Amino acid sequence: MSIFTASCPCCGAPVSFRSASSAMAVCGYCNSTLVREADQLRNAGQMATLLEDYSPLRIGVSGMYCGTRFTLIGRIQLRYGAGFWNEWYLILDDGRNAWLSDASGQYAITEDKGPVPQAPQFDQLKPGASLGRQERQYCVSDKRVARCVAGEGELPFVVGPGWEARGVDFRSRHHFLTLDYSEGFPPRCFEGQAVLLDTLACQLLRSPDEIAAQAGRLPGKLAALECPSCAHPIQWVPGSANHLACPACGARLDATDPRAQVLTQAAQAERSYTLELGLQGPLDGQPATLIGQMQCSSPRLGAWSEYLFLRQDGSLRWLVESDGAWELATVLDVWPDSVSPSAVKLEGQAHLQLRSYPSTVQHVAGAFNWAVQVGDVTQITEYRASERGVRVFREQSADEITWSRSRPFSPEALAKLGVSAKALAAARDAQEGDDPEGEDADGDDARMSPWLPRLGKICAALLLLLNARALALDTGFALTVCVVALLLFWLPILAWRWGGDA
């Protein structure tokens, strides 16, 4: 039920405020930013037009959160150096307000818990840092300085194009926390949890036909774009991934503007990929389109290819190709628990650390949901479950930490996706070459961590214990033998550790 209704002073259209806490609204007809002052509306200027990104959400969508019905009443679009996301403002039936974060198919709902005077300064926080709150330990997952580029509906504070948001996100399993430094220090705390759209029982979501009518094309449909730098054709999916990399000249493009402006020129050598951009087929239970391809390398592991797929529901999946073996990877909404420095637990299952290494982008082509470029470095830590072939990855960059899980992708699934016969043969050879215990292609190296260092310590302790009497009686020959034996135990371990793993 509307609390307050007035006419837009610019175009005369009716504007309703459904929440008593709403301080402004964006006119749905003329995009005027209207500030509520008592029973009057003041025009504070024009708000930019929203970028249609094929989100199924819209103003008026309702759903259930923790047993209480909610309705979306406002949205702002925030843009930072590597991409953009939506923040939906919602009102719950019990009178509370909250925010629904919508970023590349990942969602979180948080509520304003007030200022945090004891919080660290914004500049002191980096990805990986910890924060304790209400007997729960959080980890910094993301640190951004973003600006508001557009908005619609009702909002609890006055924003406009250029309004700057300074926020730090924290994660702990499914728990989500944001410290918002936009108004200075102390920051405000927004606390809640990561959610799946399917679990919110949403009603009035936009249908594919409605999205097509507003965006001008069906979600997932490929469009052709001519690179403004070299005129090479680029296939991409408008609205879903707007950072493009020309496969011919390496130019980085910002496709949020219809003119696809060139951001940087980046010469890169030609690379061959098993899968071609635009490939369409079933992936993880839904039709999907290959929109981006990337080649990465590490000093010890060599090179591998990663393929970004956009599924029909707007979510993203990765196919990873390494030495003929294929894996399907999904970004995790629920983070693992840290059990020890070398183990984590996810969904009740322990995962032991395999290795840690830097991954450097060597080549990039197509469209991505962030501004990836040649030379980007990510520190990856792998963990392996007892289930054959299942691995968990922790990926840390300068601004962000993400967790993902991968599992083997069979030759049969590749065939359904439309992969070439040559690639299928390589996948079958790689699958047949696996050892019976399900080790990965670098299983010998992987088994060294963490068990080999532990074995070295045990053997060293036994050696000293068994030779304790000889060492006590003879400080010459026995000591020399023990030192040589210890070196034989530890030199391979130290060489492995210093050979490229961090």
Secondary structure, 3 states (H helix, E strand, C coil): CCCEEEECCCCCCEEEECCCCCCEEECCCCCEEEEEECCEEEEEEECCCCCCCCCCCCCCCEEEECCEEEEEEEEEEEEECCEEEEEEEEEECCCCEEEEEEECCEEEEEEEEEECCCCCCHHHCCCCCEEEECCEEEEEEEEEEEEEEEEEEEECCCCCCCCEEEEEEEEECCEEEEEECCCCCCCEEEEEEEECHHHHCCECCCCHHHHHHHHCCCCCCCEEEECCCCCCEEEECCCCCCEEECCCCCCEEECCCCCCEEEECCCCCCCCCCCCCCCEEEECCEEEEEEEEEEEEECCCEEEEEEEEEECCCCEEEEEEECCEEEEEEECCCCCEEEECCEEEECCEEEEEEEEEEEEEEEEEEEECCCCCCCCEEEEEEEEECCCCCEEEEEECCCEEEEEEEEECCHHHHHHHCCCHHHHHHHHHHHHCCCCCCCCCCHHHHHCCCHHHHHHHHHHHHHHHHCHHHHHHCCCHHHHHHHHHHHHHHHHHHHHHCCCCC
